[in-house]
Amino acid sequence: MDVSELLAQAASMVPPAAANEAGLTVADAYEYLDHNEWEIALDILADLEGWPAPVQWWDLLVEAAELMCLTESAHWCRWARWESANGIIRAELRLLPAEEGGRRTAIPGKGVLRPLWDIGRRTAAGNPDLRVARIWVEYAAELAPGAIGTVRLAPLGPEAWCDLQPGQTITMHEGTPAVGTATIIETPATR
C-alpha cells in the first residue's frame, strides 16, 4: 500500500466523535488526504483521543510515517502502539538536582532512557525489587536535572506494574541513591 492508502485505511477505523485537543476529527484528516497533505493527515490521526485505538491502527500509521521518512512521527506511533497493547502509565516526574545526587544531564524525551524504578515491590530478602521502564517526556524534548515534567512510562514487564494507582509515588534509580520521584497520575485501570 502507498501512503495515501495506509492513511485512508487508518482513517476508516476511527469513530467520527474522536477528536484532538484542538477539536480536529477524522473528517479533517480526510480533508487533508483529499489534498494530498499526508503529513498533516498523519499528525491529526496520531493525535486523536477518545477512542481505544487498536494495535493494527497504529501499525498503519507507523508504516505511513516510515514511507514518508518521518522518523519522529514513526517513533511516537510505535510508542503509542505499545501503549495500545499494554496500557498507559503517566506520572509527574521530579528529577533531583545534580547537587543533590541527581543526574548531571537531561533525560532525552523520546523513550531512549530505561532507568530502574522502585514501584513498591520487594524481593524475598526484603530489598526493593527494581523494575525497568522507558521514559517518554510529554510535550518536551528533554527533562533537565531538577525539573518537573509529565512522563509516560513503558515498563519492560507491564504485568508487574498493574497495582499502581494514581497518587502513588515511585522512585527512579540509575544506581544508588534515587535520582527522581514520580507521582502516578494515570494507569491502565483509570482509563
N, C-alpha and C positions, 0 to 999 in steps of 0.2 A: 504494500500500500504506500501511496505517497503521503506527504504531509497533510494535504487538504482532506484526504480520505480518512486518515487517522483521527484528525481533529473533528471531522463531521461525525464519525462513529462515536467518539467520546461524547460529543455534544448531544447525540441522540439518547444517551443513557442518563442525562441529567434531568431531574424533575423541574418543571417551569418555575416553581417557587424558590428554588435555590438561588441565593444572591450573595454578593460580596459586601464588604462594609460600605462601599460607595453606592450600593443599590443596583449594580450591574447584574444581569441574569444571563442565562444561556441564550436568550433571544439576542442580546448584544453580541455574544460570541458568534452566533450565526451571521449577524450583520457584517462583522469583520471578515468572516470566512467568505462571504459573498463578494467582498472587495479584495480578496487575496492578502489580507492583513493577518497572516498566520501567527506571527509572534504575539500580536495583541490578543488574538483569539485564544492562544495558549495561555497567556497571562490571566485572562478573565476566567477561563475554565479552571486553572490551577488554584485560583483564589476563591472559588465558590464555596459557600458554607451552608449549613442547614440541611445536609443530607449525608447519609453514610456511603461515601464514595467507595466502590469495591476495588480490590487489588487490580482487576483486569482493566478498569478505567484508568488507573494510574499508569499501567503498562503502556497504554495507548499514548498518554501524554509524555512519558519518558521517551518512547520511540520517536514521536514527533519532534521533541526538543533535540534529540540527538541528530536527527536528519537535518535540522536547521543549524546544527553546531552551536546550540545554546547550552553551554556546559553548566552554567549556574542553574538555569531552569531545570535541566535534566537532573542535577544533583538534588534540588528541592523536591522534584516529583518522586525520585527514588526514596527520599526521606519520608514523604507523605504516604508513599506506598507501604513502607514499613509500618507506619502508624495505623494505616488502614487494616493491616493484618494483625497488629499486636496491641493497639490502643495508644492513646495519647497520655503522656505524663508531662505536665508542665509544673514549673516551680519558679519562685523568686530566689535567685542565687546571689548571695553576698560573698564576694571574694575578700579574703583578708588582705590588707596592705602588705607589701613586701617587708616593711619594717616590723610587722607583727608575725612574721613567719610565712606569709603568703607567697604566691607566685611573683616572680620578677617581670614576667612578660604577660601580655594579654592572652586570653583564651580566644582562639580563632572561632568565628561564629558559625561555620558551616559543617558541623558534625565531624570534625577531624579529631579532636581531643577525646580520649577514652579513659577518664580517671576512674579511680575506685570510689565507692560510696558505702558509707555505713548507713544502712536502712533500718537498723534496729534488730537485725538477726544476730544470733550468737553461735559460735562453734561449740562442739562438745566440751572444749576446755574453758568455755566462758569468754573467749575473745570475740571481738567484733568479726562477723562474717562479711567481709567486704565484697561488694559486687561491682562489676564493670558496667558503665553506661556511657554512650557517646553523648555529647552536648551540642545542641543547635541553639545559638543565641538568637532570640526573636528581634527582628527589626534593627539589627546592628551587625556590623562586620566582625566585631570582637567585643569582649568584655575585659576591661582593664583591671589590673590589681587594685583592690579597694573599692571597686564599683559594685553596683547592684543592678541586676537585669533579669528579665524573664527569659527562661530557657526551656527547651524541650529536651527530654531525656529518652534515649533509645537503649534500654538495657540489653546486655548480651544474653541474659536469661530472663525474659519478661515474666515468667511464671513466679519467680521469687519476689517480684515487686507487687503482686496482687493485693497485699494487705495495706498498702499505703493509702492514707486518707488526707483530704485537704486539711491544712493546718499543721500537719506533722512536719517535724524538722529532721532533715537528714544531713550528713556531713560529707564533704568532698575531700578525698585524700590523693596525694601524689607522693606519698611517703608518710613519715610521722613528723609533726602532728598534722591535723586537718588544715586545709588551705581555704576552705569555704564552708558556708552553711546554706542550705536551701530549704525553703518552706514550700511544701507541696500546695499547689493551687488547683490542679485538675488531675484526675486519674481516669482510666477507662470506666470505672464504676460510677463516676459522676457525670458522664456524658449522656 
